[in-house]
Amino acid sequence: MLHLKLATDPRWVNIVEKNLEEILTDHAWCEQKSATNAITIITLNSEYPDLVTDLLLLAQEELVHFQMVHDIIKKRGYTLGRERKDSYVNELYKFMNKGGSRIKSMVDRLLFSAMIEARSCERFKLLSQEIKDPELSKFYHDLMISEAGHYTTFIGFARKYGQNVDVDKRWQELVAFEAEVIKNYGKGESIHG
């Protein structure tokens, strides 16, 4: 369903398990950034009522996820660390069309968002299957389902409003670009690391 070209090496979970506080802190900040991204898309495209409605709900859900991760952090006696830089997302951002029409920029932002959700979904699935912690296994399984829904929301709006843009071609270009970017990751204690 996600059409990612390169799967995460399952050994990444072994790296993550060595420092759960770090992965949970990184994950919490990823949820906050996802909520902020949805709001940014709304501010740039407020003339589309259905997009606004759906992305408001998505942003709220991401904030609930942020709170859920924070609750796990507190329950385990950890501390939510400072916000983390997400090098993967920053590299992926370079793909987006910075010039051209508003529609092309909107499509690229929606596809960029879909890709981040797709990779997060793939990582959450791997965590749900491989992590030895039963609470986190169930938690990541539930989040995987949610992230898949977010992925389809972003792709759906790109297709709906991408007039005169070959959205499927642009998506395939992003999939290829992401495959090159992700080769450098999967070695760190972060959701996209």
C-alpha positions, 0 to 999 in steps of 0.5 A: 500500500505504501509503495516505499522502494526501500524497507527499513532493516529490522535490526533498526529495532535493536538500536531503538531498544537500547534507548527507549527514552530517546526514541520516545522523545523523538517520536513525541516531537515528530507528532508535534511537527506533524500537527504543525505541518497540517496547520501550515497546509491549512494556512496556505490552502484555506479556500478548500473547506474539506481540506481544512476540515480534514486537516484540522482533525488530523492535527488534533489527532497528531496532538493526541498522539503527542500526548499519548507518547508524553504519557508513556514517557512520564509513566516510565520515569523518563523526561521529554527531552528537547526537540530533535532535528529530523535530518530525514525530513529536512532532506526530503524537504529539498524535493519540494517545488519552491517555485511555480504555481500555488497548485504545484507547491500544494501538491508537493507539500501534500505528497511530502506529508504523505511520504513522511506518514508512509515512512512513519507507518512503515517504521511503526509496523516494524516496531509493533512486530519486532520490539520486545516491549509488549506495551510499545508493541501494541502502541505502535500497532495502533499508531501504524493504522492511524498513520496509514490513514493520514498517508491516504488523506494527503495523497487524496487531497493531492489528487483531488486538487492537483489540476494540471499536475501529474500527481502520480508521476510526481509521487513516483519521483518522490518515491525514488528520491526518498529511496536515495535519502533513506539509504543513509538512515536506519542506524539511529535511535529516532523514528526516521533515523 
